[in-house]
Amino acid sequence: MIAWSSVTLDNLYVQNEADKAHRQGCISTETQEAIRKAHPVDLYTPNPVIRVGLFLLTAIVVAFTSGFFLLLALSSDTPTGFRVALILASLLCLGVLEFAISQKRPYRSGINEALLWSAVGLFCCGIFIENYDMSESAWALTVFILTVLGTLRYADMVSSAVAYLSFLLLVFWQALKIPYSTAFMPFLLMGISLAVYLISSRLVKRPALRHYSDCFTLLRVLSLITLYMAGNYYVVRETNSMLFMPDNDTGIPAGWLFWALTVIIPPLYIYLGVRKKDAVLLRTGVILIAMIVFTIRYYHSVMPLESAMALGGLVLTGGAWALIRYLHTPKNGFTYAPSDESGMADRLKLESLIIAQTFPPTARPADTHPNFGGGSGGGGGASGDF
């Protein structure tokens, strides 16, 4: 199902692990090179700067090509011509993507993402344009099907995220047709989010689905966030006020329960992350702490904004300093030591780039004085050099 060879992707994983072991000093350079030769990879994966450039260049080419198709459809003066032009442009993007993968082997190169996202976007525009009879559920279902196919074929993380969010929207719009759906809607979305998190946590460990591990990791993060947002007091109240009771400023039923969920869930994530040594739970919980502060301050202003920001900065700085001191010696599987994974800054070589841009090589000034010396002369029986 996946577009690339599983053997090649496995070899890429082996090479990445060998590079990590080499950085840690576990293997020598000769061993690293031997591993690379034993597990060859013919994929084209540029660095992030080139990847962004290729993405933008491909997007520009797709935009001009789509514009050409739309110009050809101007003579029809009907939405059908525009729909056909957009769908043909979408299919052309998919065809070019498949041809590029079969011939040049691009993998996470920027070209793949631009062609895939353009194909999905153009196809959706071709279906939705001036189609006023389609319901919100039909829109969500269409996007869900297209992005699921894109995820299965190309293991694209963004497609998996869009598929998950469109699935939640589909459930949301369908549940609205049920009487008294506003009473159980938050708990329905929380239950679906929890189920997606548990399923993704199991599937990410299966060897047969190893090439989709990044997609499952992103789904775990998104499901944790949507689980919290579905029970957050601010989200529930504002959504309820916007869709169902625009003139209601008195609050929501069982508001105390949503306040409890707002305050309890992020610390619970942090506790479970520490207990299970799970970085996804831990980091998501730390990020959602900010949502607790925002929700409480939105409805209950305890102190001026400047004072609250200064106090929050002091607390965060003090907490970071205390954690650094505590984890200077590794404890319970946690450490302050930097990660073995090369980060984005390492791959971009930012330090070298900044130095090169800050201290450019200065041109040597031209020498305006005549440079005498060297030569030879002769004639009339005389010879010599001067």
C-alpha positions as a Python dict, from the first residue, in 0.01 Angstrom:
ca = {
    (1, 'M'): (0, 0, 0),
    (2, 'I'): (279, 244, 83),
    (3, 'A'): (443, 408, -217),
    (4, 'W'): (803, 329, -127),
    (5, 'S'): (972, -8, -86),
    (6, 'S'): (950, -141, 269),
    (7, 'V'): (1306, -272, 240),
    (8, 'T'): (1435, 74, 151),
    (9, 'L'): (1250, 235, 440),
    (10, 'D'): (1389, -31, 675),
    (11, 'N'): (1739, 41, 547),
    (12, 'L'): (1683, 409, 609),
    (13, 'Y'): (1585, 332, 967),
    (14, 'V'): (1897, 119, 1012),
    (15, 'Q'): (2116, 400, 878),
    (16, 'N'): (1956, 651, 1113),
    (17, 'E'): (2016, 421, 1409),
    (18, 'A'): (2378, 374, 1299),
    (19, 'D'): (2424, 751, 1281),
    (20, 'K'): (2281, 784, 1630),
    (21, 'A'): (2516, 516, 1762),
    (22, 'H'): (2810, 689, 1594),
    (23, 'R'): (2721, 1020, 1757),
    (24, 'Q'): (2713, 846, 2094),
    (25, 'G'): (3056, 695, 2031),
    (26, 'C'): (2926, 337, 2034),
    (27, 'I'): (3058, 250, 1689),
    (28, 'S'): (3351, 370, 1481),
    (29, 'T'): (3337, 556, 1153),
    (30, 'E'): (3444, 243, 967),
    (31, 'T'): (3157, 46, 1119),
    (32, 'Q'): (2914, 321, 1030),
    (33, 'E'): (3028, 319, 669),
    (34, 'A'): (3007, -61, 658),
    (35, 'I'): (2646, -46, 781),
    (36, 'R'): (2562, 214, 516),
    (37, 'K'): (2706, -7, 243),
    (38, 'A'): (2524, -315, 372),
    (39, 'H'): (2191, -126, 387),
    (40, 'P'): (2182, 103, 82),
    (41, 'V'): (1917, 371, 47),
    (42, 'D'): (1831, 531, -286),
    (43, 'L'): (1582, 785, -149),
    (44, 'Y'): (1620, 1159, -197),
    (45, 'T'): (1569, 1336, 136),
    (46, 'P'): (1714, 1690, 136),
    (47, 'N'): (1783, 1908, 439),
    (48, 'P'): (1497, 2124, 576),
    (49, 'V'): (1599, 2442, 389),
    (50, 'I'): (1600, 2272, 49),
    (51, 'R'): (1282, 2087, 145),
    (52, 'V'): (1099, 2415, 206),
    (53, 'G'): (1234, 2557, -119),
    (54, 'L'): (1122, 2253, -319),
    (55, 'F'): (781, 2270, -154),
    (56, 'L'): (734, 2636, -251),
    (57, 'L'): (864, 2578, -604),
    (58, 'T'): (632, 2280, -655),
    (59, 'A'): (337, 2474, -516),
    (60, 'I'): (405, 2758, -762),
    (61, 'V'): (421, 2513, -1054),
    (62, 'V'): (94, 2353, -942),
    (63, 'A'): (-71, 2695, -913),
    (64, 'F'): (30, 2793, -1268),
    (65, 'T'): (-77, 2457, -1406),
    (66, 'S'): (-414, 2477, -1230),
    (67, 'G'): (-458, 2829, -1361),
    (68, 'F'): (-398, 2703, -1714),
    (69, 'F'): (-668, 2438, -1672),
    (70, 'L'): (-908, 2700, -1536),
    (71, 'L'): (-841, 2928, -1832),
    (72, 'L'): (-937, 2644, -2063),
    (73, 'A'): (-1260, 2601, -1866),
    (74, 'L'): (-1362, 2969, -1897),
    (75, 'S'): (-1545, 2905, -2221),
    (76, 'S'): (-1800, 2677, -2054),
    (77, 'D'): (-1949, 2949, -1826),
    (78, 'T'): (-2084, 2671, -1601),
    (79, 'P'): (-1958, 2529, -1271),
    (80, 'T'): (-1921, 2189, -1439),
    (81, 'G'): (-1629, 2309, -1649),
    (82, 'F'): (-1447, 2445, -1346),
    (83, 'R'): (-1511, 2124, -1155),
    (84, 'V'): (-1371, 1913, -1437),
    (85, 'A'): (-1065, 2139, -1466),
    (86, 'L'): (-993, 2122, -1093),
    (87, 'I'): (-1037, 1746, -1076),
    (88, 'L'): (-813, 1697, -1382),
    (89, 'A'): (-547, 1916, -1218),
    (90, 'S'): (-579, 1706, -903),
    (91, 'L'): (-535, 1382, -1094),
    (92, 'L'): (-238, 1531, -1278),
    (93, 'C'): (-73, 1611, -942),
    (94, 'L'): (-121, 1253, -829),
    (95, 'G'): (17, 1120, -1155),
    (96, 'V'): (327, 1339, -1131),
    (97, 'L'): (374, 1235, -768),
    (98, 'E'): (360, 865, -855),
    (99, 'F'): (596, 914, -1149),
    (100, 'A'): (843, 1110, -934),
    (101, 'I'): (843, 841, -665),
    (102, 'S'): (898, 563, -917),
    (103, 'Q'): (1182, 744, -1097),
    (104, 'K'): (1358, 984, -856),
    (105, 'R'): (1261, 831, -519),
    (106, 'P'): (1182, 1155, -329),
    (107, 'Y'): (1096, 1090, 35),
    (108, 'R'): (991, 1378, 261),
    (109, 'S'): (1149, 1610, 12),
    (110, 'G'): (888, 1886, -3),
    (111, 'I'): (784, 1774, -350),
    (112, 'N'): (576, 1488, -210),
    (113, 'E'): (390, 1708, 34),
    (114, 'A'): (320, 1986, -216),
    (115, 'L'): (183, 1749, -479),
    (116, 'L'): (-22, 1545, -231),
    (117, 'W'): (-177, 1843, -52),
    (118, 'S'): (-244, 2018, -382),
    (119, 'A'): (-414, 1708, -519),
    (120, 'V'): (-640, 1678, -216),
    (121, 'G'): (-717, 2050, -212),
    (122, 'L'): (-794, 2070, -584),
    (123, 'F'): (-1013, 1760, -569),
    (124, 'C'): (-1210, 1901, -276),
    (125, 'C'): (-1252, 2235, -455),
    (126, 'G'): (-1373, 2051, -764),
    (127, 'I'): (-1640, 1876, -558),
    (128, 'F'): (-1743, 2164, -333),
    (129, 'I'): (-1741, 2455, -580),
    (130, 'E'): (-2092, 2604, -604),
    (131, 'N'): (-2235, 2282, -465),
    (132, 'Y'): (-2468, 2436, -212),
    (133, 'D'): (-2669, 2119, -156),
    (134, 'M'): (-2385, 1937, 21),
    (135, 'S'): (-2417, 1921, 397),
    (136, 'E'): (-2138, 1975, 646),
    (137, 'S'): (-2130, 1602, 710),
    (138, 'A'): (-2074, 1532, 339),
    (139, 'W'): (-1787, 1783, 334),
    (140, 'A'): (-1626, 1622, 635),
    (141, 'L'): (-1675, 1272, 494),
    (142, 'T'): (-1515, 1367, 162),
    (143, 'V'): (-1211, 1519, 329),
    (144, 'F'): (-1185, 1219, 562),
    (145, 'I'): (-1183, 965, 277),
    (146, 'L'): (-927, 1157, 71),
    (147, 'T'): (-688, 1216, 360),
    (148, 'V'): (-712, 856, 482),
    (149, 'L'): (-614, 736, 135),
    (150, 'G'): (-327, 987, 131),
    (151, 'T'): (-210, 866, 471),
    (152, 'L'): (-218, 500, 373),
    (153, 'R'): (-37, 556, 45),
    (154, 'Y'): (224, 815, 143),
    (155, 'A'): (240, 794, 527),
    (156, 'D'): (189, 1171, 541),
    (157, 'M'): (157, 1314, 891),
    (158, 'V'): (-49, 1618, 790),
    (159, 'S'): (-296, 1397, 604),
    (160, 'S'): (-337, 1178, 912),
    (161, 'A'): (-402, 1485, 1128),
    (162, 'V'): (-660, 1624, 885),
    (163, 'A'): (-825, 1282, 861),
    (164, 'Y'): (-863, 1265, 1238),
    (165, 'L'): (-1001, 1619, 1270),
    (166, 'S'): (-1242, 1568, 981),
    (167, 'F'): (-1362, 1247, 1146),
    (168, 'L'): (-1436, 1441, 1465),
    (169, 'L'): (-1626, 1701, 1262),
    (170, 'L'): (-1824, 1425, 1091),
    (171, 'V'): (-1922, 1278, 1427),
    (172, 'F'): (-2006, 1626, 1557),
    (173, 'W'): (-2240, 1717, 1271),
    (174, 'Q'): (-2407, 1376, 1274),
    (175, 'A'): (-2456, 1384, 1651),
    (176, 'L'): (-2629, 1723, 1624),
    (177, 'K'): (-2920, 1547, 1453),
    (178, 'I'): (-2990, 1350, 1771),
    (179, 'P'): (-3227, 1516, 2022),
    (180, 'Y'): (-3058, 1664, 2330),
    (181, 'S'): (-2717, 1609, 2170),
    (182, 'T'): (-2575, 1917, 2341),
    (183, 'A'): (-2598, 1738, 2675),
    (184, 'F'): (-2365, 1453, 2579),
    (185, 'M'): (-2163, 1603, 2291),
    (186, 'P'): (-1853, 1690, 2501),
    (187, 'F'): (-1843, 1342, 2654),
    (188, 'L'): (-1892, 1179, 2312),
    (189, 'L'): (-1594, 1367, 2168),
    (190, 'M'): (-1389, 1291, 2476),
    (191, 'G'): (-1469, 923, 2445),
    (192, 'I'): (-1372, 917, 2077),
    (193, 'S'): (-1048, 1101, 2152),
    (194, 'L'): (-961, 857, 2428),
    (195, 'A'): (-1037, 561, 2200),
    (196, 'V'): (-816, 704, 1922),
    (197, 'Y'): (-533, 758, 2171),
    (198, 'L'): (-551, 402, 2303),
    (199, 'I'): (-575, 251, 1954),
    (200, 'S'): (-285, 462, 1825),
    (201, 'S'): (-74, 367, 2126),
    (202, 'R'): (-125, 1, 2042),
    (203, 'L'): (-82, 29, 1667),
    (204, 'V'): (242, 227, 1692),
    (205, 'K'): (406, -79, 1851),
    (206, 'R'): (312, -319, 1571),
    (207, 'P'): (605, -409, 1343),
    (208, 'A'): (379, -437, 1039),
    (209, 'L'): (283, -68, 1076),
    (210, 'R'): (633, 60, 1155),
    (211, 'H'): (638, 296, 856),
    (212, 'Y'): (337, 483, 997),
    (213, 'S'): (490, 539, 1341),
    (214, 'D'): (515, 918, 1292),
    (215, 'C'): (150, 935, 1192),
    (216, 'F'): (44, 739, 1501),
    (217, 'T'): (257, 960, 1725),
    (218, 'L'): (91, 1271, 1584),
    (219, 'L'): (-251, 1110, 1633),
    (220, 'R'): (-164, 1042, 1996),
    (221, 'V'): (-78, 1407, 2050),
    (222, 'L'): (-388, 1535, 1872),
    (223, 'S'): (-619, 1292, 2052),
    (224, 'L'): (-484, 1405, 2389),
    (225, 'I'): (-540, 1768, 2292),
    (226, 'T'): (-893, 1710, 2161),
    (227, 'L'): (-979, 1505, 2469),
    (228, 'Y'): (-887, 1802, 2683),
    (229, 'M'): (-1049, 2062, 2456),
    (230, 'A'): (-1376, 1869, 2448),
    (231, 'G'): (-1397, 1901, 2827),
    (232, 'N'): (-1245, 2248, 2863),
    (233, 'Y'): (-1490, 2497, 3017),
    (234, 'Y'): (-1402, 2777, 2777),
    (235, 'V'): (-1441, 2561, 2464),
    (236, 'V'): (-1768, 2404, 2581),
    (237, 'R'): (-1925, 2731, 2689),
    (238, 'E'): (-1822, 2935, 2385),
    (239, 'T'): (-1920, 2660, 2141),
    (240, 'N'): (-2255, 2618, 2315),
    (241, 'S'): (-2312, 2993, 2307),
    (242, 'M'): (-2213, 3029, 1942),
    (243, 'L'): (-2416, 2738, 1799),
    (244, 'F'): (-2710, 2683, 2032),
    (245, 'M'): (-2773, 2967, 2278),
    (246, 'P'): (-2627, 3294, 2145),
    (247, 'D'): (-2793, 3509, 2414),
    (248, 'N'): (-2697, 3288, 2708),
    (249, 'D'): (-2440, 3457, 2935),
    (250, 'T'): (-2526, 3273, 3256),
    (251, 'G'): (-2303, 2970, 3199),
    (252, 'I'): (-2360, 2607, 3103),
    (253, 'P'): (-2526, 2315, 3283),
    (254, 'A'): (-2288, 2121, 3508),
    (255, 'G'): (-2032, 2396, 3475),
    (256, 'W'): (-1849, 2274, 3785),
    (257, 'L'): (-1777, 1944, 3608),
    (258, 'F'): (-1613, 2115, 3312),
    (259, 'W'): (-1415, 2339, 3546),
    (260, 'A'): (-1289, 2025, 3718),
    (261, 'L'): (-1195, 1866, 3385),
    (262, 'T'): (-1019, 2186, 3281),
    (263, 'V'): (-798, 2187, 3588),
    (264, 'I'): (-745, 1813, 3640),
    (265, 'I'): (-664, 1670, 3294),
    (266, 'P'): (-326, 1842, 3221),
    (267, 'P'): (-174, 1751, 3561),
    (268, 'L'): (-307, 1398, 3506),
    (269, 'Y'): (-123, 1386, 3173),
    (270, 'I'): (198, 1496, 3345),
    (271, 'Y'): (156, 1238, 3621),
    (272, 'L'): (92, 956, 3375),
    (273, 'G'): (381, 1073, 3157),
    (274, 'V'): (622, 1063, 3451),
    (275, 'R'): (491, 729, 3571),
    (276, 'K'): (499, 560, 3229),
    (277, 'K'): (810, 744, 3101),
    (278, 'D'): (595, 868, 2811),
    (279, 'A'): (724, 1187, 2650),
    (280, 'V'): (400, 1241, 2454),
    (281, 'L'): (187, 1253, 2768),
    (282, 'L'): (442, 1459, 2956),
    (283, 'R'): (497, 1726, 2692),
    (284, 'T'): (128, 1751, 2603),
    (285, 'G'): (39, 1799, 2969),
    (286, 'V'): (300, 2072, 3012),
    (287, 'I'): (170, 2257, 2704),
    (288, 'L'): (-193, 2233, 2819),
    (289, 'I'): (-105, 2393, 3152),
    (290, 'A'): (-112, 2722, 2958),
    (291, 'M'): (-473, 2650, 2859),
    (292, 'I'): (-567, 2617, 3226),
    (293, 'V'): (-418, 2959, 3296),
    (294, 'F'): (-592, 3112, 2995),
    (295, 'T'): (-933, 2967, 3085),
    (296, 'I'): (-919, 3076, 3448),
    (297, 'R'): (-798, 3425, 3362),
    (298, 'Y'): (-1062, 3468, 3089),
    (299, 'Y'): (-1343, 3433, 3341),
    (300, 'H'): (-1172, 3528, 3668),
    (301, 'S'): (-914, 3806, 3649),
    (302, 'V'): (-717, 3773, 3972),
    (303, 'M'): (-448, 4035, 3904),
    (304, 'P'): (-337, 4272, 3626),
    (305, 'L'): (-197, 4112, 3313),
    (306, 'E'): (153, 4252, 3364),
    (307, 'S'): (172, 4117, 3719),
    (308, 'A'): (38, 3779, 3612),
    (309, 'M'): (295, 3751, 3332),
    (310, 'A'): (580, 3852, 3562),
    (311, 'L'): (469, 3605, 3829),
    (312, 'G'): (428, 3328, 3572),
    (313, 'G'): (775, 3396, 3436),
    (314, 'L'): (925, 3376, 3783),
    (315, 'V'): (746, 3049, 3856),
    (316, 'L'): (855, 2893, 3526),
    (317, 'T'): (1213, 3010, 3568),
    (318, 'G'): (1228, 2880, 3924),
    (319, 'G'): (1073, 2550, 3823),
    (320, 'A'): (1315, 2508, 3533),
    (321, 'W'): (1613, 2584, 3758),
    (322, 'A'): (1492, 2335, 4019),
    (323, 'L'): (1440, 2062, 3757),
    (324, 'I'): (1787, 2123, 3612),
    (325, 'R'): (1943, 2088, 3954),
    (326, 'Y'): (1736, 1779, 4034),
    (327, 'L'): (1794, 1601, 3700),
    (328, 'H'): (2164, 1685, 3674),
    (329, 'T'): (2206, 1330, 3796),
    (330, 'P'): (1960, 1104, 3607),
    (331, 'K'): (1671, 988, 3824),
    (332, 'N'): (1390, 745, 3745),
    (333, 'G'): (1463, 741, 3373),
    (334, 'F'): (1475, 1120, 3331),
    (335, 'T'): (1785, 1329, 3270),
    (336, 'Y'): (1889, 1683, 3191),
    (337, 'A'): (2140, 1559, 2931),
    (338, 'P'): (2064, 1665, 2572),
    (339, 'S'): (1884, 1422, 2346),
    (340, 'D'): (2077, 1194, 2114),
    (341, 'E'): (1853, 1294, 1826),
    (342, 'S'): (1989, 1567, 1601),
    (343, 'G'): (1749, 1856, 1619),
    (344, 'M'): (1641, 2096, 1349),
    (345, 'A'): (1909, 2346, 1447),
    (346, 'D'): (2180, 2085, 1404),
    (347, 'R'): (2060, 1991, 1058),
    (348, 'L'): (2035, 2354, 952),
    (349, 'K'): (2382, 2435, 1086),
    (350, 'L'): (2250, 2764, 1221),
    (351, 'E'): (2571, 2860, 1399),
    (352, 'S'): (2777, 2841, 1082),
    (353, 'L'): (2506, 3027, 889),
    (354, 'I'): (2491, 3311, 1145),
    (355, 'I'): (2868, 3347, 1152),
    (356, 'A'): (2886, 3350, 772),
    (357, 'Q'): (2618, 3618, 748),
    (358, 'T'): (2751, 3827, 1035),
    (359, 'F'): (3119, 3821, 938),
    (360, 'P'): (3130, 3800, 558),
    (361, 'P'): (3470, 3758, 398),
    (362, 'T'): (3616, 4101, 324),
    (363, 'A'): (3756, 4167, -19),
    (364, 'R'): (4128, 4242, -35),
    (365, 'P'): (4184, 4605, -132),
    (366, 'A'): (4340, 4659, -470),
    (367, 'D'): (4705, 4760, -466),
    (368, 'T'): (4733, 5099, -641),
    (369, 'H'): (5115, 5119, -624),
    (370, 'P'): (5318, 4993, -919),
    (371, 'N'): (5481, 4663, -853),
    (372, 'F'): (5832, 4676, -997),
    (373, 'G'): (6066, 4381, -1010),
    (374, 'G'): (6150, 4098, -1237),
    (375, 'G'): (6252, 4111, -1597),
    (376, 'S'): (6539, 4049, -1827),
    (377, 'G'): (6733, 4244, -2082),
    (378, 'G'): (6993, 4175, -2343),
    (379, 'G'): (7137, 4282, -2671),
    (380, 'G'): (7459, 4421, -2802),
    (381, 'G'): (7650, 4142, -2637),
    (382, 'A'): (7508, 4228, -2293),
    (383, 'S'): (7307, 3981, -2091),
    (384, 'G'): (7173, 3963, -1744),
    (385, 'D'): (6868, 4016, -1530),
    (386, 'F'): (6739, 4321, -1353),
}
